[in-house]
Amino acid sequence: MTPVHTILGYHPIQELLKSGNVAGTLYLRRRPEKRLLELKRDAESAGVTVREIDAAELDRRSGKRDHRGALLEYRFLQKSKGNSLSWIVENSRSRNSLLLVLDGITDPHNLGAIIRSADQFYVDGIIISSRRSAPVSQVTAASSAGAVSHVPLCVVPNLVRAVKELKEQEYWVYGAEMEGRNLTKENLIGKVVLILGSEGKGISRLLSEECDSHIAIPAFGHVDSFNVSVAAGIIMFEIRRQQNFE
């Protein structure tokens, strides 16, 4: 059974509805103002049910979070993009593809920020683990500014196995590590997998062993390292720069 998610806020809901990859029910407070009426039209165009309910019922459904008069209970369609690793591979670019593997990113804000940057750099897909990973939650969706609706996302039980499959598909695998090679000196053209680990533990040993190379951002500051979501954006930019991506 496809899981049901809940999301609040005008922009995240709007982006999900625009994606055309969801089904469910949009709940609006009674007598919605102009902005919420726009969401209503988007929902109806996407085939999503719309219900107007009392503020008290919205509070109950949202757990008394700040819903601003709108709440979407949704599930991704069975054929939604990002359902499987094979779908992502088949629909990626034959040349200069870029996939992310996120290992142990448990902060939903960081996950959302990475997804947002991935959307900006037109990443072909993100692979996360069904364990030791932040879920795609309301916080994640809000932090991604709705980008979670546009970036193919695949949840797998075993990241090491997934990376092995990608290597069989002729991807080169790069792990982001503080002691890695200066990424500007590395050839990042072609089919690339970028692995990002947690800020505390980094990339797990077994996954690190699957990397063809380890890369690092050249930096000269006084603190230890970049936030993982900031590092992700910088590295994605450099990969796309080298790939002369447009």
Secondary structure, 3 states (H helix, E strand, C coil): CCCCEEEECHHHHHHHHHHCCEEEEEEEECCCCHHHHHHHHHHHHCCCEEEEECHHHHHHHHCCCCCCCEEEEEEECCCCCCCCHHHHHHCCCCCCCEEEEEECCCCHHHHHHHHHHHHHCCCCEEEEECCCCCCCCHHHHHHCCCHHHCCCEEEECCHHHHHHHHHHCCCEEEEEEEEEEEHHHCCCCCCEEEEEEECCCECCHHHHCCCCEEEECCCCCCCCCCCHHHHHHHHHHHHHHHCCCC
